[in-house]
């Protein structure tokens, strides 16, 4: 994902949480996931080399990268 696509995407999302090297955005406007074209629930941006995520729900994930960050698009089942 290039810088323009990332900036446009993030500007359309609602910031939700930030802890350590992980920042979460909510998709409150049903933007399509760039990987599967279905609307996603949250975007999780992992900035550190190693991150640990504690999931409280069963989720499908789509993944891409931007610069050195991993981008996780969550889809609740």
Secondary structure, 3 states (H helix, E strand, C coil): CCHHHHHHHHHCCEEEEEECCEEEEECCCCCECCCCCCECCEEEEECCCCCCCCCCCCEEEEEEEECCEEEEEEEEC
